[in-house]
Amino acid sequence: MLTWLSIDFVLLVMAIWLAISLAGILALRSFMFVAQVLFPLGGMACLVLAWAALTMFGSTPETAILPLGLPQLPFHLRLDNLAAFFLLVIGAVGAGISIFAAGYFRKGAGTPPGLLCLEYHLFLTSMVLVILSDDAYVFMVAWETMALSSFFLVTANHKLPEVQEAGFLYLLIAHVGAIGILLCFGVLQANSGDYTFANMRTQSLSPFWASTAFILALFGFGAKAGMLPLHVWLPEAHPAAPSPVSALMSGIMLKTAIYGLLRISFDLLHGNVWWWGGLLLALGLATALFGVVFATVQTDMKRLLAYSSIENIGLLLAGIGLALIFHAYHMPALTALALTAVLYHVVSHAFFKSLLFLGTGAVLHATGERNLGRPGGLIRYMPWVAWLMLIGVFASSALPPFSGFVSEWLLLQSFLFTPGLPDSFLNMFIPIVAAVIALIAALAGYAMVKFFGVIFLGQPREESLRKRTMRVCGKKSVCCGWPHGVLPWGCSRIF
């Protein structure tokens, strides 16, 4: 009798997404078929993925070898608790984004909807394959597929020169980072010729080569995550990309870089050098402070959210750095606390940032305007969007009892235990970092208050925008505020 394991269900979901991609090509310009069938089906597959990941927690790791790839180089896959956690995030967040994308992509954005469907589901498939990878070969294939598919999604409206420039900048940074990851794997296999992660776990690298591999990994994954100074693509790509793509990239794709850094630091390298954590802590703090300061001065909605994502990536890097320091000094309880804060913030940021990008997409659909200085008073015409985005704003501002508060509070609690470290410099430096993180949280609250207030509160600033909003959304307090066709039956028929 065939026994279905969690990894089998994950592979089934990937097969469904690939079938949907093929169907998108066959129905290249069929707006209704793509919106009413393919994207909702992809969203249902995301829910299956989330369920399969849930069944994995607490179980022994599952492995599989697929007869794909080059001769003597099959695809090695592994599903353990860390991979299951990130697959759960992809499935849960991807389901909501797919339902929104069903209506958002109907106008094509310069690219046929069937082609967008192909790129979208190939993007999801490649991110899942990154998480499942158990050798360098399949990891790099999935990583490059993820980069290329997201590049074509970013440049969906490819006729605009600024969109082309943003897309090529993103692709350049992505490939430069991929070189760093590839070199990292070359160091980790220690001239053994075996590029499986199982072999890399057994290697005993000298401190020099282990540190070299860590720095290469930090460079490669930092480029994808938006770490300073490799962040330059992020505030350019998000304004250029359609809103569902921005939600996927910020909410999920950036987390694949966090996953890669966690996998290499704690699993393949065992994280036994304290200064790795100190370096990550400094870079994370600089990234978070840079992102939040620039977010406060933005006038473009999506650019503001992009800099906010840079800030949150900085917090995640700082948390991983603190966990590495605790791990190097053999403090398992504090390592677990710091990693709990990191993983909780991964989930929190994935949900609230995706919600904010999708809400921004609804505002763009209604007003056609990204400039924060022009809209105003939209809560009168888009009440459902306003209230849902308010939840995302509260979470992003780290206000209790929302998820952003919980994750940042856990992170600050981790910093409060640092006086137990045997290094006097760290005991002096880390509390300063904690104070700066508190300042970052305050600035993030200011940026989010500005973001929500100028869009939804007050009076309409432009009469033409007010008339356009009423024409798209209907009468006051009647339209749900989401783009028509977000649900296959059209939201205006519900409210």
N, C-alpha and C positions, 0 to 999 in steps of 0.2 A: 504494500500500500504506500502511495506517495505521501511523504510528510512535508508539509509546507512550512518553511521557516520564515522568519521575518525578512531575511535577505531575499527570499523568493518573491515576497510581495513587493519589495522595493524594485526588484528587476521587472516585475509585472507592470508597475507604475511607469517605469522608464519605457517599456515597450508600448504602453498606451500613449504616452506623450509622443513617441516617434511615429506611431500610427496617425495621431492627430496632425502631426507635422506634414505627413504625406497627404492626408486628406485636405489640408490647407492649400497645398500646391495644386491638387486636382480641382479645387473650388477656388481658384485664384481671386476672382472678383465677385464672389457670391457673398454680399454683405450679410444677408440674413442667416445663411447657413453657418458662416463663421461665428456670428454673434449668438445665435440661438442654440447651436449644437456643439461646435468644437470647443469654444472657451468654457462653457459650463461643464462639458465633459472633462476638460483638463482640470477644472476646479474640483470636481468629484475625485479625480485621481489624486489630487493633493491631499484630500481627506483620507484616502486609503493609505497614502504614504505616512501621514501623521499617526494613523492607527497602528501601522506596522512598526513604527519607531517606538510607540508606547509599549508594545508587547515585548520589546527588547530589553527594557530597563531591568537590571538585576539578574540578567541571564548571562551565560558564558558567551564570549565572542563567537560569532559565526563567520566562516570563511567560505570562499568559492573561487574557483578558477574557470574563467570563460575561455573557450577555444577561439579567441579573437586576437587580432594583432599580427605581429610578425612571427615567422617560424622560431620556435624555442623561446618566444617572449609572449606568453599568454597574459591575459588580464587577471591579476590577483586582486580580489575584493575582500574586504573585512568589515563586519558590522559589530562594533563594540558599544559600550555605553556612551562614550564621547561622540562617536559618529551618530548614534541614535538620537542624542540630544539635538544635534544640529539638523538632522533630518526632520525631527519634529517641528523645529522652527520653520524650515522650508515648507513643509506640508501645511502647517496651520496658517502661516502668513500668505503663502502662495494661493490658497483657496480663495481668500477674500479678494486678493488682487486680480485673480482670474475672472471673478464675477464682475468686478468693475471694468476690467479690460474688454469684456464682451460688448459693452456699449460704447466704450471710448474709442475703440479701433474701427468702428463701423465706417467712419468717413475716410479711413485710409491714411491720413496724414502724409500724403505724397507717395505712399507705398501701398500696393494692393493688399487688402486685408488678409488674403490667403497667405501671402508671403510673410506678413507680420505674424500670423499664426505659426508658421514654420519657425521663424526666428525665436519667437517667444517660448515655445515649448522645447526647442532645442537648447535654449538658455537654461530652462529648468532642469532638463535632463543632464546637461553638463555639470551643473552645480551639485546635483545628487551624486554623479560619478566622481567628482572631486572628493566628496565626503567618504565614499565607499572605497576609494583607491587604497591598495595595499602594496603597490610597487611604484617606483619612480616613473616607469614608462606610461602606465595608464593614467597616473596623476597628471603628467605633462600633457598628454593627449586631451584629457578632460579640461585642464586649465586653459589651454589654447583654444579649445572649442568654446569655452565660456567667454573668453575675451573676444573672439570673432563674432559670435552670435550677439553679444551685448553691443559690440561696435555697430552692427547693422541696425539694431534697435535704436541706438542713440541717434543714428543718422537716418531715421525713418523719413524725416522731412528734408531729404538730401539736396533739394534744389536751393536751399538757403546757404550762402557762403559761410555764415557764422556757425551753422550746424556742421558743415564739412570740416571746418577748422577744429571745432570741439571734438568731433569724432576721431580725427587723425591724431590729435594730442593725446586723447585717451588711449588709442591703440599703441602709440609710441611708448607711453609710460608703462602700459601693460606688458609689452614685449621686453622692455628693459628689465622690469621686475622678474619676468619669466626666466631671463638669463641668470639672474641671481639665484633663483630657486633651483634651476638645473645644475649650476655649479655647486650648490649646497648638497644636492643628492650625490654628486660626484665625490665630494669629500666624505660623506656619510658612509658610502659603500667601501671605503678604505682599500681601494685597489683590489677588491675581491672579485669583481666582475659580476656580482650578484646584487641587483638593484631592488630586491624586495625589501619591504620594511622589516620583515622578520629577520633578515640578515643584518640590517642596519642596527636593530636593537641589540644584537649580540656583539657588535664591534666595540673595542676599547680604544677610543681615540686619545691621543695625547692632549693636554690642555690647550696647546696652540691650535691643533686642527679642530678640536671641538669648538673652540671660540671662533675660528674661521667659519665653520659651518653655521654657527648661530648668527654671526653678523651677516652672512650671505642670506640666510633665511629672513632675518629682520629686514634687510634691504628689499628682497623680493616680495614678501608678503606686505611689507609696509607700503610699497608702491601701489598695490591693489587696494589696501585699506584706506589710503589717504593720509598717511603719516607725514608730518613735516620733515623735510622739505619736498617730499614726493607727492604732495597734495594737489598740485597745480591743475590736474585734469578734472578734479571733482567739481569745483564751482563752475566749470565751463560745460561739462557734460550734462549735468542735471537740468539747467535751463534749456538745453537743446533737445533733450529726450522727451518723449511723451510721458505724461504723469505716471501711468502704470509701470513704465520702464524705470523711471526714477524711483518708484516705490520698491521695485524688485532689486535694483542695484543698491540702494541705501539700506533697505531693510534686510536683505538676504545676502547679496553678493559680497558686501564688505565683510560679512561674518565668515565667509569661507576663508578669507585671509586670517581672521582671528583663529579659526579652526586650525589652519595650517601651522600657525605660530605655536599654538598649544600642542599640536601633535609632535612637532619636531623638538620643542623645548623640553617637554615633560616626558614624552614617550620614547623618542629616538635618541635624544641626547641626555635624558635623565636629569637635566637642570641642576647640576651640582656646583656651579660657579656663581658666587654672589654678585659679582660685578655685572653679569648679564642682566640681573634684575635692576641694578642701579642705572644701567644704561637705558633700559626700557622705561624705568620710572622717569628719568629726565626727559627722554623724547616724548613720552606720553603727556607729561605735564606741559611741555612746550607746545605740543600739538593741540591739546585741549584749550590752553589759554589763547593761542593764536586763533583757533576756530571760533571761540565764543566772542572774542573782541571784534572780529570781522563780521560775525553774524549781527551784532548790535547796530552796525552802520549800513547794512544793506538796504536797498530800496526795491530790489527784485525779490519776489516771493520765493521762487525756487532756489535762487542763489543763497538766500538767507537760510533755507533748510539745508542746503549743501554744506555751508559752513557750520551749521549746527551738527551735522553728521561728523564733520572733522573733529569737533569738540568731543562728541561721544566716543569716537574711536580713540582719542587721546586718553579718555578716562579708562577705557578698556585696556589699553596698553599699560597705563600706570598700575592698574590692578594686577595684570599678569606679571609686571615687574616686581611688585610687592610679593606676589606668590612665589616667584623664583628666589627672592631673598630669603623668605621663610624656609623654602625647601632646601636651599643650600646650607642653612644653619640647623637643619634637622628639627624643624618645628611643624610636625604634620597637622596639628589641630589648626594652627594659624594659616598654614598653607591652604587647608580645606576652606577656611573662612574667606580668604581672599579669592579663591577660585569660585566659591559660591557667589560672591558679589559680582565677579566677572560674568559668569554664566547667566545669572539673573538679569544683569544689564543687557546681555545679548538678546534675551527674550524681550525685555522691556523696550529696548530701542527698536527692535524689529517691528513690533506692533505699533508703537506710537508714531514712529517716523513714517511707516507705510501709510498709516491713517492720515497724517498731515499732508503727505504728497498726494494722496487720492483726493482729499478735500480741496487741495489747491487745484487739482485738475478740474474739479467741479466748478470752482470759481472761474478758472480760465475759460471753461466752456460757456459759462453764463455771461461773462463780461468781455472776454477776449483781451484781458489786460493783466499783465504781471507786475506792473509798477505799483508799489504800495501807496504811493501818493495820490492815486486816482480813485480807486473804489472806496466805498464807505457805506455804512448802514445796511450791509447785505443781509444781516440777520432778519430783516423784515421780509425779504424775498426768498431766502434760503435758510429757513430755520433749522431744518434737520442737519444740513451741512454744518451750520454754526455750532450747534450743540455737540455734534460728534467731534468736530475739530477742537472744541473747548476741552474735551477729555484728553485729546492728544497734547494740547498745550499744557494742561495741568501735569500730565505725566512727564513731558519734556522739561518742565520747570522744577521737577523734583518736589512737588507739593504732596503732602500726605492727603489721603491714604493711597495714592496712585503708585504704579509700579516703579516709576523713575525715582521716587523718594526711597522706596525700599532698597533698591540696588545701590544708590549712592550712600544711604545710611550704613549699609553693610560694608561698603568700601571704607567709609570713615571709621567704622568700628575696627576694621583691620589695622588702620593706621594708629589707633589708640594703643595697640598692644606692642608697638615697636620698641618701647624702652627695654623690653626683655632681650633685645638683640645684643650679642657680645661685641659689637663694633660701636665705638663712641661716635664716630662720624655719622653713621646711619641713624643713631639715636638722636642726633642733633638735626640731621637733614630731613628726615621723613616727617616729623611734626610740622615743619615749614611747608612741606608739600601738601599735607592735610589742610592747612590753613588756605593755601592757594586753591585747592579743590573746592573748599567752601565758597571762596570768592567766585570761582568759575560757575558754581551752581547759582549764585545770586545774579551774575551777568546773564546766564542762560534764561533765568526767570524774566529779566528785563526784556531780552530779545523776543521771548514768546508773548509777553504782554503787548509789546509793540506790534508783533505779527498779527495777533488776533484783533486787537483794538482798532487798528486803522482799517482793517478789512471789513469787519462786521459791525462795529459800533459807530455811534455818531450819526451824522447825516450824509446822504450821498454827495460826493464832491463833484461829480460830472453828470450833468443831465442826460447826456447821450448814453453813458453807461447805465444809468438808472432805467432808461427806456429799453435798452437792449436786454437788461436782466429781466425786466417784466415780460418782454416778448419771448424770451427763452423759457423762463420759469413759470409764466402765467401770472395769475392774480396773487395779491399779497396773501402769504400764509397758506397757499393752496399747493404749490409745487413742493416736492420733497427736497428740491435743490440739487439732486444728482442729474448728470447728463441724461437726456431722454435715451432710452435704450440700454441703460446700465444693466437693468434686468431685461430678459428677453421680451417680456410683455410690456415694457415701458413704464417708468415710474409714475408718469402723469396720470395713468389710469387707476392708480391705487389711491392717490391722495386727492 
